[in-house]
Amino acid sequence: MIPLLTAEQMRRMDAYTIGSVGLPGALLMETAGRGVFDCLWAEFEAARRGPVAVVCGRGNNGGDGFVVARCLHNRGVAVTAYLLGNREGVSPGGDARLHLDAYCNSGGRLVEVEEAGGLAAVEIAGAALVVDAVLGTGLRREVGGLAAAAIGWIEAAPGPVVSVDLPSGVCADTGRVWGRAVSADRTVTFGFPKRGHYLFPGAARCGDVRVVDIGIPGDILHHMPADLFLFGEADRSPLPLLPADAHKGSCGHVVVIGGGPGKAGAPGLAAWAALRSGAGLATVAWPRGLRGENRLPLEVMTLPLTGAGDAEDQWDPRAWNAVEGALGGSDAVVIGPGMGTGTGAQEMLGRVLGSTGAPAVVDADALSLLAAGPELAGSKGRDRVLTPHPGEAARLLRTDATTVQADRIGAVNELARRFQSTVVLKGAGTLVACPGEATCLLAVGNPGMATAGAGDVLSGVIGALLARGMAPLEAARTGVLLHGAAGDRAAEQHGEGGLVAGDLVVALPATLRRFSRPRPVSRTDRSPVSPASSAPRGARPAVPGSDRE
Ligand SMILES: NC(=O)c1ccc[n+]([C@@H]2O[C@H](COP(=O)([O-])OP(=O)(O)OC[C@H]3O[C@@H](n4cnc5c(N)ncnc54)[C@H](OP(=O)(O)O)[C@@H]3O)[C@@H](O)[C@H]2O)c1
């Protein structure tokens, strides 16, 4: 897992490398700037052609920029460094000043920009490539003054833009765009990526992110542990293969409790997704008479409950015995999709969470019910996965969605702490937290997945992984990856624009196959077989669209 640092964590690592390892700050800056130059030289023809504009602030981000400018100048490229302010404004004796002076002493062209407008804006707009070294991790407030004007000039330039450390205007800690920000084609950062490279909206401004080694010791995380990690496909454990003698009862039974007037599709999608994620059996428990049963996939079983059918609050306490029976035969429960938030639903949620021994995914309306009555969560938090979107998270935290989005990491950690459960905070840059475990960001999926029912599919995927024996945290992380990868696969086929939740379900089996351990070659597989009948004796026929295909 790759750590995602705050500006302060990075500052302490730099200070440790300078103070305890003994590498001078000016050397780190040289290495950082050369790393950016190497990227330009290798990846951008425009950098070799020139002219290149390097726009530098007065801090250390600008200092990195002067190194880039010197490297380009030494290669004979027509390059100009635009300093926002004058030379005297760059701290004498500091690393940035040393590299500003070295650039000028090498014969590099410097333009001191003391007011908005004029020649600098015109020249930057005419550059073949712009290097943005205005603001990095030192951004602490709304961008103003010359920096704001410079961001406008960089944005107006038609050529590629490469940002040093962070696109100017993006907050390293939150990904917030602080008033105005550069949109880069490439961002070259140092040591470790920062949170702002992966948290939206800043993440959308970074382009491709490259990380350059500037000499920070490899074991530094032992002294200075990180508390947020990027969790990618390389970090997941492979899904267990179904055993050769598997039967439907041994592959996990997911019971989905949900559905209501106009919302019959929600639990249906969750159950279908559970089957497509490897569960052997899936049952939807919903109020009898709900319109929509005939639209369920044939493979999904139903448990029609005593209830008031299409009435607003259709969950009837008399249905409890039937639900209890179903829970007894389940390996995982998904509760909430389309369930409604009436008092009957509330009572059902309390009973289910209070009684079942099976791990549970708590989603959608069940989360709104929990927000109104946190005591319904009962005491088995560790076996639960809560999957709120920002609106549901806001209800659970008694705040608003804007506040949650402004500090998604704080929100997911607080929910995990309050409910002592694994929590998946959905949205662009999904976060997974669990008490006592590293919080992870999973940068998967695409905007096309912002479609009705995609959340129901995710709850079904996680439900299936729980039913197949994964621990809640592992099921949550793997489920988010599987769901995102299925979304990407579906978008490749259909485009992002018209993606619907059912497309994700259809894409799940092939994605699941990619996530599974390869099946070892068995003795039978190796024995000679006639081409006409290549299936080993006793082997089950491949099921189209399944991971046994
Ligand atoms: N040794 C190394 O190589 C090394 C180590 C650490 C960092 N770095 C580089 O240096 C960067 C951090 O350097 P830094 O701490 O000096 O910060 P910085 O990112 O360079 O920003 C500080 C400068 O930006 C100005 N500024 C800050 N917020 C502003 C705003 N909202 N509007 C307009 N101007 C604003 C500050 O002006 P005021 O003074 O007026 O606030 C100051 O001149 C990193 O991102 C990295 O690129 C290099």
The ligand as an SDF file (V2000), in Angstrom:
LIG
                    3D

 48 52  0  0  0  0  0  0  0  0999 V2000
   14.3080   20.3170    0.0450 N   0  0  0  0  0  0  0  0  0  0  0  0
   13.4700   20.3270   -0.9750 C   0  0  0  0  0  0  0  0  0  0  0  0
   13.7840   20.1380   -2.1170 O   0  0  0  0  0  0  0  0  0  0  0  0
   12.1200   20.6180   -0.6910 C   0  0  0  0  0  0  0  0  0  0  0  0
   11.6890   20.3510    0.5530 C   0  0  0  0  0  0  0  0  0  0  0  0
   10.4230   20.6670    0.8330 C   0  0  0  0  0  0  0  0  0  0  0  0
    9.6520   21.2420   -0.1350 C   0  0  0  0  0  0  0  0  0  0  0  0
   10.0750   21.4350   -1.3720 N   0  0  0  0  0  0  0  0  0  0  0  0
    9.2630   22.0720   -2.4080 C   0  0  0  0  0  0  0  0  0  0  0  0
    8.7770   23.2320   -1.8300 O   0  0  0  0  0  0  0  0  0  0  0  0
    7.3810   23.1990   -1.7090 C   0  0  0  0  0  0  0  0  0  0  0  0
    6.9900   23.7080   -0.3530 C   0  0  0  0  0  0  0  0  0  0  0  0
    7.7090   24.8830   -0.1600 O   0  0  0  0  0  0  0  0  0  0  0  0
    7.2020   26.0590    0.7830 P   0  0  0  0  0  0  0  0  0  0  0  0
    6.8720   25.5140    2.0940 O   0  0  0  0  0  0  0  0  0  0  0  0
    8.2270   27.1090    0.6820 O   0  0  0  0  0  0  0  0  0  0  0  0
    5.8370   26.5030    0.1440 O   0  0  0  0  0  0  0  0  0  0  0  0
    5.4310   26.8770   -1.3620 P   0  0  0  0  0  0  0  0  0  0  0  0
    4.5380   25.8230   -1.8330 O   0  0  0  0  0  0  0  0  0  0  0  0
    6.6130   27.1990   -2.1720 O   0  0  0  0  0  0  0  0  0  0  0  0
    4.5570   28.1690   -1.1060 O   0  0  0  0  0  0  0  0  0  0  0  0
    5.0680   29.2240   -0.3450 C   0  0  0  0  0  0  0  0  0  0  0  0
    5.0250   30.4970   -1.1560 C   0  0  0  0  0  0  0  0  0  0  0  0
    3.7460   30.6680   -1.7200 O   0  0  0  0  0  0  0  0  0  0  0  0
    3.1480   31.8490   -1.2130 C   0  0  0  0  0  0  0  0  0  0  0  0
    1.7500   31.5400   -0.9420 N   0  0  0  0  0  0  0  0  0  0  0  0
    1.2680   30.6130   -0.0860 C   0  0  0  0  0  0  0  0  0  0  0  0
   -0.0670   30.5710   -0.1310 N   0  0  0  0  0  0  0  0  0  0  0  0
   -0.4280   31.4950   -1.0450 C   0  0  0  0  0  0  0  0  0  0  0  0
   -1.6720   31.9130   -1.5230 C   0  0  0  0  0  0  0  0  0  0  0  0
   -2.7980   31.3570   -1.1100 N   0  0  0  0  0  0  0  0  0  0  0  0
   -1.7170   32.8850   -2.4600 N   0  0  0  0  0  0  0  0  0  0  0  0
   -0.5760   33.4340   -2.9080 C   0  0  0  0  0  0  0  0  0  0  0  0
    0.6540   33.0720   -2.4830 N   0  0  0  0  0  0  0  0  0  0  0  0
    0.7160   32.1200   -1.5520 C   0  0  0  0  0  0  0  0  0  0  0  0
    3.8890   32.1920    0.0400 C   0  0  0  0  0  0  0  0  0  0  0  0
    3.7850   33.5640    0.1920 O   0  0  0  0  0  0  0  0  0  0  0  0
    3.6820   34.1810    1.6480 P   0  0  0  0  0  0  0  0  0  0  0  0
    5.0480   34.0520    2.1980 O   0  0  0  0  0  0  0  0  0  0  0  0
    3.2560   35.5730    1.3800 O   0  0  0  0  0  0  0  0  0  0  0  0
    2.6660   33.3770    2.4010 O   0  0  0  0  0  0  0  0  0  0  0  0
    5.2790   31.7110   -0.3140 C   0  0  0  0  0  0  0  0  0  0  0  0
    5.9370   32.6660   -1.1290 O   0  0  0  0  0  0  0  0  0  0  0  0
    6.9780   21.7900   -1.9530 C   0  0  0  0  0  0  0  0  0  0  0  0
    5.7190   21.7130   -2.5820 O   0  0  0  0  0  0  0  0  0  0  0  0
    8.0810   21.2890   -2.8230 C   0  0  0  0  0  0  0  0  0  0  0  0
    7.8100   21.5940   -4.1790 O   0  0  0  0  0  0  0  0  0  0  0  0
   11.3170   21.1650   -1.6590 C   0  0  0  0  0  0  0  0  0  0  0  0
  1  2  1  0
  2  3  2  0
  2  4  1  0
  4  5  1  0
  4 48  2  0
  5  6  2  0
  6  7  1  0
  7  8  2  0
  8  9  1  0
  8 48  1  0
  9 10  1  0
  9 46  1  0
 10 11  1  0
 11 12  1  0
 11 44  1  0
 12 13  1  0
 13 14  1  0
 14 15  2  0
 14 16  1  0
 14 17  1  0
 17 18  1  0
 18 19  2  0
 18 20  1  0
 18 21  1  0
 21 22  1  0
 22 23  1  0
 23 24  1  0
 23 42  1  0
 24 25  1  0
 25 26  1  0
 25 36  1  0
 26 27  1  0
 26 35  1  0
 27 28  2  0
 28 29  1  0
 29 30  1  0
 29 35  2  0
 30 31  1  0
 30 32  2  0
 32 33  1  0
 33 34  2  0
 34 35  1  0
 36 37  1  0
 36 42  1  0
 37 38  1  0
 38 39  2  0
 38 40  1  0
 38 41  1  0
 42 43  1  0
 44 45  1  0
 44 46  1  0
 46 47  1  0
M  CHG  2   8   1  16  -1
M  END
$$$$
